[in-house]
Amino acid sequence: MKLQTIEVQEYYLFNLSFLARYHDFEAERTGADLGSEWDLQATGAITPRLSWLMKFADYDGPGVAPAPADRTKVWFGFEWKL
C-alpha cells in the first residue's frame, strides 16, 4: 500500500495543542484508490500532572471491494504523570 500523508499543521494555544493530518491511500502495484482519511487531535493540560487527549479519525473508502468500509472513530483519554 502506498501512503501519501499531508500534515496540515500543529497549533499551540495556551496549554492546548491541535493537530490535523490527511492521508491518501493507494495500491502500490495497480495504483487503485484505497480511500482517504482525516485525523484530528487535540490535547491539553488540566494540571501539571494531568492531561487529556481527544482523537478523531474519518476514513472514506472508495466504495469498491476489497477496500474497507467507511469508518469514523473518536477516542478520549487521560494521562497522569508520576
C-alpha positions as CSV (number, residue, x, y, z in Angstrom):
1,M,0.0,0.0,0.0
2,K,1.3,3.4,-0.9
3,L,0.5,6.2,1.6
4,Q,0.7,9.9,1.0
5,T,0.4,12.0,4.1
6,I,-0.1,15.7,4.4
7,E,0.4,17.1,7.9
8,V,-1.7,20.2,7.8
9,Q,-0.3,21.9,10.9
10,E,0.2,21.6,14.6
11,Y,-1.1,24.6,16.6
12,Y,-0.5,25.6,20.2
13,L,-2.9,27.9,22.1
14,F,-2.3,28.5,25.8
15,N,-2.0,24.9,27.1
16,L,-3.8,23.3,24.2
17,S,-2.3,21.5,21.1
18,F,-4.2,20.8,17.9
19,L,-3.0,18.6,15.0
20,A,-4.6,17.8,11.7
21,R,-3.4,15.2,9.1
22,Y,-4.7,14.0,5.8
23,H,-3.9,10.5,4.3
24,D,-4.4,9.3,0.8
25,F,-4.1,5.6,0.3
26,E,-3.5,3.8,-3.0
27,A,-2.3,0.3,-4.1
28,E,1.4,0.1,-4.9
29,R,1.2,-2.2,-7.9
30,T,-2.0,-1.1,-9.5
31,G,-2.4,2.4,-8.3
32,A,-6.0,1.7,-7.3
33,D,-7.6,4.2,-5.0
34,L,-8.0,2.7,-1.4
35,G,-9.6,5.8,0.1
36,S,-8.5,8.7,2.2
37,E,-8.6,9.7,5.9
38,W,-8.7,12.8,8.0
39,D,-7.2,12.7,11.5
40,L,-7.7,15.4,14.1
41,Q,-6.1,15.5,17.6
42,A,-6.5,17.9,20.5
43,T,-4.6,17.7,23.8
44,G,-4.5,19.9,26.8
45,A,-3.2,20.1,30.4
46,I,-5.7,20.2,33.2
47,T,-2.9,20.4,35.9
48,P,0.8,20.0,35.6
49,R,0.4,16.2,36.2
50,L,-2.9,15.5,34.5
51,S,-3.7,16.0,30.8
52,W,-6.4,15.0,28.3
53,L,-6.4,13.8,24.7
54,M,-9.1,13.6,22.1
55,K,-8.6,11.9,18.6
56,F,-11.0,11.8,15.7
57,A,-10.5,9.7,12.5
58,D,-12.7,9.7,9.4
59,Y,-11.9,7.1,6.7
60,D,-13.6,7.5,3.4
61,G,-13.2,4.3,1.3
62,P,-13.6,4.1,-2.4
63,G,-16.8,2.1,-2.1
64,V,-15.4,-0.9,-4.0
65,A,-14.4,-4.3,-2.6
66,P,-11.9,-5.3,-1.2
67,A,-11.2,-1.9,0.4
68,P,-12.6,-1.4,3.9
69,A,-15.9,0.3,4.5
70,D,-16.1,3.9,5.6
71,R,-15.4,4.4,9.3
72,T,-15.5,7.2,11.8
73,K,-13.9,6.8,15.2
74,V,-13.4,9.0,18.3
75,W,-11.0,8.4,21.2
76,F,-10.8,10.1,24.6
77,G,-8.1,9.6,27.1
78,F,-6.3,11.0,30.2
79,E,-2.7,10.9,31.2
80,W,-1.4,11.0,34.8
81,K,2.3,11.8,35.3
82,L,4.1,10.5,38.4
